[in-house]
Amino acid sequence: MPLSENQKRQLRKLGHNLKPVVMIGSNGLTEAVHAEITLALEHHELIKVRLNAGDKDVRNQMITDITKQNKAELVQRIGHIAVIFRRNSEKPKISF
């Protein structure tokens, strides 16, 4: 389900004070990193991910891979930081 602009705006406000919970380094997107992102999304719904590897195109591809594999939405991307959202269907924490 794509997010509306109002929903993205609300999520950007909520994500502003968050610290990155997952950091991706020079090894890129490994299975362990994907598993950690999945767990973080299930627990928090809204997470920040720091992408320290590669140039802008590589980071964009990593973000695309993360959102596709986790069926999540990209809320915001600034530099090396991406804010990603996926609603927890069993126990939603963020309401619109």
C-alpha angles and dihedrals in degrees: 000000000000116000121241120234091254091053091048090050091052091047092049088055091050093045096049095088096038122113118223109269095189126041121193115204137179093306090066125205107351126173089258091055091049090050091050092049091050092051092046092051092049091051103037106018090206119058141165119226123196114211109197097166131091134346128303095281092051091049091049090052091049091052090049090050092048094050094045096047093046097037087235135142127240107232100178141348123198118169109305095350127088126186111211130187134195122166116234103232094202101044112012113197100182119059128191 
